Amino acid sequence: MSTHVLVLARRDAYEAIRVAAGLTIRNNTVDFVFMTKPSINAQGKFDHFEMLELAEITPQSLIDGVPDTIPCTDLAGLINKAQRVVSF
């Protein structure tokens, strides 16, 4: 059974990315939102970007200037749509 999960990256972006990518293995639908600015690697991407890319998760961000994300314009809507919300 597929569950719609919202993953919020607040304090530990790496753990949030790891959990979000892992949730897709069981065919869960995952929305991902950076709530703080993640660390950026030498290639100009946020650290562990490839994990979300391989899991086909398009990350959103509440913070301007985070590469390879789209702006999160309706966090309340994402929370209401999700069956589960986890925060790291």
C-alpha positions in Angstrom: 0.0 0.0 0.0 1.4 3.4 -1.1 1.5 6.2 1.4 2.0 9.9 0.7 4.8 11.2 2.9 6.1 14.7 3.4 9.7 14.9 4.5 10.9 18.2 6.1 14.7 18.8 6.2 15.0 21.1 9.2 18.2 20.3 11.2 19.6 17.1 9.6 19.4 17.4 5.8 21.4 14.3 5.2 19.2 12.1 7.3 16.1 13.7 5.7 17.5 12.9 2.2 18.4 9.4 3.2 14.9 8.6 4.6 13.1 10.3 1.7 15.0 8.2 -0.9 14.4 5.0 1.1 10.7 5.6 1.3 10.4 5.4 -2.5 11.7 1.8 -2.4 8.3 0.7 -1.1 6.5 2.8 -3.8 5.5 5.6 -1.4 4.9 9.0 -2.8 7.4 11.5 -1.3 7.4 15.3 -1.2 10.6 16.9 0.2 11.1 20.4 1.5 14.4 22.1 2.7 13.5 24.4 5.6 17.1 25.5 6.1 19.9 26.0 3.6 21.8 22.7 3.1 25.5 22.5 2.6 26.7 22.9 -1.0 29.4 20.7 -2.5 32.2 21.7 -4.9 30.0 20.9 -7.9 27.5 23.6 -6.8 24.8 21.1 -5.8 23.5 20.4 -2.3 25.3 17.5 -0.6 23.8 14.1 -1.4 21.7 15.5 -4.3 22.2 12.3 -6.3 20.2 10.3 -3.7 17.0 12.4 -4.4 17.8 12.4 -8.1 18.0 8.6 -8.3 14.7 8.4 -6.2 13.1 10.8 -8.7 12.2 13.2 -5.9 12.0 16.9 -6.9 13.1 18.8 -3.8 11.4 22.0 -2.8 12.9 24.8 -0.6 11.6 27.5 1.6 15.0 29.2 1.3 16.0 31.1 -1.8 19.2 30.1 -3.6 19.2 26.4 -3.0 20.4 24.8 -6.3 18.3 22.2 -8.1 15.1 22.9 -6.0 11.9 24.5 -6.8 10.4 27.1 -4.4 7.9 25.8 -1.9 5.0 28.1 -2.2 2.3 26.1 -0.3 3.7 24.3 2.6 0.3 24.1 4.3 -1.1 22.4 1.2 1.7 19.8 1.2 1.1 19.1 4.9 -2.7 18.7 4.3 -2.1 16.4 1.3 0.4 14.1 3.1 -0.8 11.1 5.0 2.4 11.2 7.1 4.8 14.1 7.9 8.3 13.5 9.2 10.8 16.1 10.2 14.6 15.8 10.5 
